[in-house]
Amino acid sequence: SFLIACLFAKVTCGDFLLNIRIVQIHRKKKRLELPNCIEDIVLEHVSVPKDTLLVVNGGCRNVAIIFSKGSFDLSKVKQLRKFKLLITGQSSINIEFLDLTNVASLEISYDGNKEYFMFLLLNCINVKEVILYNTVCELHDWIGRDTSTIPEKEMAPWELNELRAMINQESCTSRCRSPHVCFKDFSARCNPIFCWEKRKNIQNLSIIAFQISGKCLEQLRKFVSLKTLSIMAQNIQKDIFYCLPFSLVNCSLMPIQCNAILERDVVESVQTVFGVVSSKRRHLKNLKLHYLFFVKIARSMSLPEEVDVLEIMPSAKHPDCNLLIPKKIKVRKLVIMQVNREIWVKICKTWEIEEYYSQLLNLLSQYIDFCSVKEIKILNQDVEISVDPRDYN
């Protein structure tokens, strides 16, 4: 017999979802096979003993291995659709694969995982959604709910005949990743993604904690089918929108959440040249930017001419942005996003809340054509506030 702690599963349309968190697996036999009825598997903080092989059933479609150790056999899986592999630098892991040609969604980390990182990029030839981490910070939840490979479902306790569930009080310790690990160049580490097959197939791409160089941007332009691009980086090129593919519909540019973002680094001495035509992105509809990134790009005259929805992540401080630009971006809907608790506390220490948002909108009016804005929403601690755009025309 063996024990699996914190086992949860749910029957949905005859299928099981298995979610294993912070567990220790023990069995006398060398092979530990998961039940055939499970299609979606999440193995999080699973430690498999050295003398044991954890075998995933052949009917499985979606597999996530997160901060786990040991040997995992996926060679029975013939129709793998989604695969997620996040590993810390200290992890020791061995995975056996059979067929990766059907993988449509891939989420992997580079740190401590170079071998599998390159292998998966090379062999998942038909992938359409790719999420690439240089490294992962558990403490600040870089993973995020919107990047989860396995769809979130309401979990309910379930006891299978083959398994005996038992609560385990063991907890994992998380630490903040140091800033220096974020300086690996994306184009150098992720070269397999730039082959022709990948460039024509990938529709959704997320790049997290890599250094985005000018060479990288030149390569990104060649992704002819790309619809959604999300970049989380310490800094960005101010002319990034000149380099993005014309097929792009959704774009998100955010700073790394656990690194101190210095305003002088983000909004660094940009040479403003009046008369430069804003970048045209006919298909770009939704744009999400951190406020400091927005200011940096706006000052370089490289904002798109028009977007349908613009989401701005506020900063704790407003840099001095008294700069008029000849052509402002047109926006139908402006959304001020909700900040995390740490930023919220800093804001409350310095500002009255109404004053803070009023000042923020006044500063944004230097770069946004408020005559084009039909709707303004402020997300403030789970409360949605509507603002009349005419107050800032």
Sequence and secondary structure as in RCSB ss.txt:
>XXXX:A:sequence
SFLIACLFAKVTCGDFLLNIRIVQIHRKKKRLELPNCIEDIVLEHVSVPKDTLLVVNGGCRNVAIIFSKGSFDLS
KVKQLRKFKLLITGQSSINIEFLDLTNVASLEISYDGNKEYFMFLLLNCINVKEVILYNTVCELHDWIGRDTSTI
PEKEMAPWELNELRAMINQESCTSRCRSPHVCFKDFSARCNPIFCWEKRKNIQNLSIIAFQISGKCLEQLRKFVS
LKTLSIMAQNIQKDIFYCLPFSLVNCSLMPIQCNAILERDVVESVQTVFGVVSSKRRHLKNLKLHYLFFVKIARS
MSLPEEVDVLEIMPSAKHPDCNLLIPKKIKVRKLVIMQVNREIWVKICKTWEIEEYYSQLLNLLSQYIDFCSVKE
IKILNQDVEISVDPRDYN
>XXXX:A:secstr
   EESEEEEEETTEEEEEEEEEE   SSSEEE  TTEEEEEEEEEE  TT EEE  TT  EEEEES BEEEE T
T SS  EEEEE  TT  EEEE S  TT  EEEEE TT HHHHHHHHHH TT  EEEEES   TTTTSS GGG SS
          SS  EE            GGGG  BHHHH GGGGSHHHHHH  EEEEES B  HHHHHHHTT TT
  EEEEEES   TTGGGSS TT  EEEEEE TTS   HHHHT      TT   B  TT  EEEEEHHHHHHHHHT
T SBSEEEEEEEE  SS        SS EEEEEEEE    HHHHHHHHHH  HHHHHHHHHHHHTTTEETTS  E
EEEEETTEEEEE GGGG 
